[in-house]
Amino acid sequence: MMKHVVYILILISQSCLAQPRQVAVTIDDVPNVNVFQRDNFRSILLERIEELNIPVAIFINEKNIYNNAFVKENIACLERWLTSNTVTPGNHSFSHINYADTTLESFQQDIIKGEKLTTQIMRRRPPYFRFPFNSLGNDSASYAVIQNFLTIRGYIHAPFTIESEDWAFNALYEDALQNQDVGRAREIGQQYVIHTMNLFHHFETLCENLYGRNIRHIYLCHDNQLNTDYLPALIKDLGKSGYSFISLEQALDDIVYQSTEFYTGRYGFSWIYRWEKDQDKRKAMMRGEPVDESLHIEYQKLVNKK
Ligand SMILES: [Zn+2]
């Protein structure tokens, strides 16, 4: 009997070993110059990431540099991100335009404009590109054209598998802070971490069903006040769940990222859905995603108020 128990325990531990939980953290819309200015020209998010000592890929909108009058300081901020050992840079276009709403020529120009400062600082082009809004254009033909352009310029396209609407949580979080409602702000921060963890567990199960294993995930979030204050808590909870933190390059080594993308339109959902050929199955999967109802209600209220 004892022998059997030991054998089962060995099997369980082996299957845990065979199912590593790995994620690459990626941060979009860098640099957030408003938060940088408010924090006396420090990027506390970057400082916390360095303390956590995890690799991150950042996706830069160089237009952000000119969002306020402190251009010189903002360039120094970008430089600080780019020279950090833990950071891999990516271009996110200059002005965060939606490829589906512009012409091929303007989008190409925006990509070229978006690599200027980064290339000057790094003395080489950033290796990655992420589409603003994860919009790949209006159809597969427009996607193919821009993909070809990106490849020629040496870019690797960066998809993602998990995001948790951190931008919406952040809007509520900033609003609570503005109203000096620290308790409410803390509630929103904790809600963000819980919802994100729920999504991770949801996608683990989904991947188990689809591929018979957990894949190397790519988490997408933004350079904002919410992540400055709550990304460390999220990283801690992910670590407790057995996640280790890998680079974007290591994540993309997972063969799953070579799957055919059956959806190449303007909507910015997870690549796990895009790799599903059957539209009905895809829609059913998307409907099964955990939703934070109160987030949507509160966010809508906030939008209506403004
Ligand atoms: Zn973005």
Residues whose N, C-alpha, C, O or C-beta is under 5 A from the ligand:
A	BS01	ZN	D28 D29 P132 F133
